[in-house]
Amino acid sequence: MLRLRVITAVALVGMVLFSIFALSAPALAVGFWLLAAIGGYEWAHLAGLRSRSQKMAFVALFGLIAWLFYGRVDVYEDMLRLGCGVWFFAAITVLMAPRGQRAFTSRGFMILLGLSVLLPAWVALVVIRDQPQGQLWLLWCLCIAVAADVGAYFTGRRFGRHKLAPAVSPGKTWEGAVGGMAVAMLVCGLGAVALGERSLSWLLIIAALVVVSIFGDLFESVMKRVAGVKDSGTILPGHGGVLDRIDSQLAILPVFALILAS
């Protein structure tokens, strides 16, 4: 299983690097939309939409709104703020779990929530890509979640004793979270320096984004528990679904885009 996970991860890394550095900004926006659309299809299943036509209708709605918003710089900031608000709500949901989960059984609520998660993340990618050194900052942003995840996985396996959120994800530990934070701050701290940012405030930004990434991961765990599934999908061998791999990035992107664009 570990070998399969590694092979899939290497392939995903290659695709991400190619997309960021080889594609134009419009092509990257389309590419990320396609990835988010697969995640949207999986979200539709979590929302209780069972037929293929219902799931595709949700994906089509996401695509239509994204097309209408593309290039509308005047609404980008509002979309990013919406995304940040959604993840603040998500953090509260995780902290309250298992209380307050009845709302997630409503299809209408879940459809609106899915759009409020996917659209701001897509807008954020467009905004970050358009900044000076945008390609490198986008890679830096995505690396935060990856570094935190890898650090948490190995640290948690070796030293994990105290459960981080037993009502949501019993496998995660405080030791793993601390290890993930340390790895992300080291890797992305050096990355920020390489990008010309030498202020210590960037360590605080990295720490805050790691916390956001953890809540993004835990929030998807809440959604899967409510839906009664182990993984969001099966498209990625050894990793589950697309949402299982981009949940943390979906949370980080709008937060970082607001920071970088301010």
C-alpha positions in Angstrom: 0.0 0.0 0.0 2.8 2.4 0.9 4.5 1.7 -2.5 1.2 2.5 -4.3 0.8 5.7 -2.3 4.3 6.8 -3.2 3.9 6.1 -6.9 0.6 8.0 -7.0 2.1 10.8 -5.0 5.1 11.1 -7.4 2.8 11.2 -10.4 0.7 13.9 -8.8 3.7 16.0 -8.0 4.9 15.8 -11.6 1.5 16.9 -12.8 1.4 19.8 -10.4 4.8 21.0 -11.3 4.1 20.8 -15.0 0.8 22.6 -14.6 2.3 25.5 -12.6 5.4 26.1 -14.7 4.5 24.9 -18.2 0.9 26.2 -18.5 -0.2 29.7 -19.1 -2.4 31.4 -16.5 -5.7 30.7 -18.4 -4.6 27.1 -19.0 -3.7 26.6 -15.4 -7.1 28.0 -14.4 -8.8 25.5 -16.6 -6.6 22.7 -15.4 -7.3 23.4 -11.7 -11.0 23.7 -12.5 -10.9 20.2 -14.0 -9.3 18.9 -10.8 -11.8 20.8 -8.6 -14.6 19.5 -10.8 -13.6 15.9 -10.0 -13.5 17.0 -6.3 -17.0 18.6 -6.9 -18.3 15.3 -8.2 -17.1 13.6 -5.1 -18.6 16.4 -2.9 -21.9 15.8 -4.6 -21.8 12.2 -3.4 -21.1 13.4 0.1 -24.0 15.8 -0.2 -26.3 12.9 -0.8 -26.7 13.2 -4.6 -26.7 9.6 -5.8 -27.4 9.6 -9.5 -24.7 10.5 -12.0 -26.9 13.1 -13.6 -27.4 14.9 -10.2 -23.6 14.9 -9.6 -22.9 16.1 -13.1 -25.4 18.9 -12.6 -23.5 20.0 -9.6 -20.3 20.0 -11.5 -21.9 21.9 -14.3 -23.2 24.5 -11.9 -19.7 24.9 -10.5 -18.3 25.3 -14.0 -20.9 27.9 -15.0 -20.2 30.1 -12.0 -16.5 29.8 -12.4 -16.8 30.8 -16.0 -18.9 33.8 -15.1 -16.4 34.9 -12.4 -13.2 34.4 -14.4 -11.6 37.7 -15.1 -14.0 39.6 -12.8 -11.3 41.1 -10.6 -13.8 43.2 -8.9 -15.4 40.2 -7.2 -12.3 38.2 -6.5 -11.7 39.7 -3.0 -15.3 39.1 -2.0 -15.0 35.4 -3.1 -11.8 35.1 -1.1 -13.4 36.5 2.0 -16.3 34.1 1.5 -13.8 31.3 1.4 -12.1 32.4 4.6 -15.5 32.7 6.3 -16.4 29.2 5.3 -13.3 27.8 6.8 -13.9 29.7 10.0 -17.3 28.0 10.1 -15.5 24.7 9.3 -13.1 25.1 12.2 -16.0 25.7 14.6 -17.7 22.6 13.2 -14.7 20.5 13.9 -14.3 21.8 17.4 -18.0 21.1 18.2 -18.0 17.6 16.6 -20.0 15.4 16.9 -22.5 18.1 17.8 -24.2 20.3 15.2 -23.8 17.9 12.3 -27.5 17.6 11.4 -27.2 20.5 8.9 -24.8 18.4 6.8 -27.6 16.0 6.0 -29.4 18.7 4.1 -28.7 18.4 0.4 -29.4 22.1 -0.3 -27.0 23.2 2.5 -24.3 20.8 1.3 -24.6 22.0 -2.3 -24.2 25.7 -1.2 -21.4 24.7 1.1 -19.6 22.8 -1.7 -19.7 25.8 -4.0 -18.5 28.0 -1.2 -15.5 25.8 -0.7 -14.6 25.1 -4.3 -15.1 28.5 -6.0 -13.0 30.6 -3.5 -10.2 28.1 -3.8 -10.3 28.3 -7.6 -10.4 32.1 -7.5 -7.5 32.0 -5.0 -5.3 30.0 -7.4 -6.1 32.6 -10.2 -5.2 35.5 -7.9 -1.9 33.9 -6.6 -0.8 33.0 -10.1 -1.3 36.6 -11.2 1.0 38.0 -8.4 4.7 38.8 -9.0 6.5 35.5 -8.7 3.1 34.0 -8.8 4.1 30.5 -10.0 6.7 30.2 -7.2 4.2 31.5 -4.5 1.6 29.0 -5.7 4.0 26.2 -5.4 5.1 27.5 -1.9 1.4 27.6 -0.8 0.7 24.1 -2.0 3.9 22.8 -0.3 2.7 24.0 3.1 0.0 21.4 3.2 2.2 18.7 1.7 5.1 19.4 4.2 2.7 19.5 7.1 1.0 16.2 6.0 4.2 14.4 5.5 5.7 15.6 8.8 2.5 14.7 10.7 2.4 11.2 9.1 5.8 10.1 10.1 6.0 12.0 13.4 2.6 10.7 14.4 3.5 7.1 13.5 6.7 7.3 15.6 5.7 9.4 18.6 1.9 9.8 18.4 0.2 9.2 21.8 -2.4 11.9 22.3 -5.4 12.1 20.0 -5.9 15.4 18.3 -9.6 15.1 17.4 -10.8 11.6 18.4 -14.5 12.4 17.5 -13.5 13.3 14.0 -10.3 11.5 13.0 -9.0 9.1 15.6 -5.7 8.5 13.7 -4.4 12.1 14.1 -2.3 13.0 17.1 -1.0 16.2 18.7 2.5 14.9 18.3 1.9 14.5 14.5 0.4 18.0 14.3 3.5 19.4 16.0 5.8 17.4 13.8 3.9 18.6 10.7 4.1 22.2 11.9 7.9 21.9 12.4 8.5 20.4 8.9 6.3 23.0 7.2 8.0 25.9 9.0 11.4 24.6 8.1 10.7 23.8 4.5 8.5 26.8 3.7 10.4 29.2 5.9 13.5 28.5 3.7 11.2 28.9 0.7 10.0 32.3 1.9 13.6 33.4 2.3 14.5 32.2 -1.2 11.5 34.3 -2.5 12.9 37.4 -0.7 10.8 37.4 2.4 13.1 37.5 5.5 10.7 38.9 8.1 9.9 36.6 11.1 6.2 37.4 10.5 6.3 34.8 7.7 6.9 32.1 10.3 3.6 33.2 11.9 1.9 33.1 8.5 3.2 29.6 7.9 2.1 28.5 11.3 -1.4 30.0 10.8 -1.7 28.3 7.4 -0.7 24.9 8.8 -3.5 25.3 11.4 -5.9 26.1 8.6 -4.7 23.1 6.6 -5.3 20.8 9.7 -8.9 22.1 10.0 -9.4 21.6 6.2 -8.4 18.0 6.6 -10.5 17.4 9.7 -13.5 19.1 8.2 -13.5 16.7 5.3 -13.3 13.9 7.8 -16.5 15.3 9.4 -18.2 15.3 6.0 -17.2 11.7 5.3 -18.4 10.6 8.8 -21.8 12.2 8.2 -22.0 10.6 4.7 -20.8 7.2 6.1 -17.9 6.8 3.8 -14.2 6.1 4.4 -12.8 8.0 1.3 -14.3 10.7 -0.9 -13.6 8.5 -3.9 -11.4 5.9 -5.5 -9.8 7.7 -8.4 -6.3 8.0 -6.9 -4.8 4.5 -6.2 -3.7 4.3 -2.5 -5.0 7.8 -1.7 -8.8 7.6 -2.2 -10.4 10.5 -3.9 -9.3 13.9 -5.1 -11.0 15.6 -2.1 -8.9 13.4 0.2 -5.8 14.9 -1.4 -6.7 18.6 -1.8 -8.9 19.2 1.3 -6.0 21.0 3.1 -5.1 23.0 -0.1 -8.8 24.1 -0.5 -8.6 25.6 2.9 -5.2 27.3 2.6 -5.6 28.9 -0.8 -8.2 31.6 -0.1 -6.5 32.6 3.1 -3.0 32.8 1.5 -4.4 34.6 -1.5 -5.8 37.4 0.7 -2.5 37.7 2.5 -0.4 37.8 -0.6 -2.7 40.3 -2.5 -3.0 42.7 0.5 
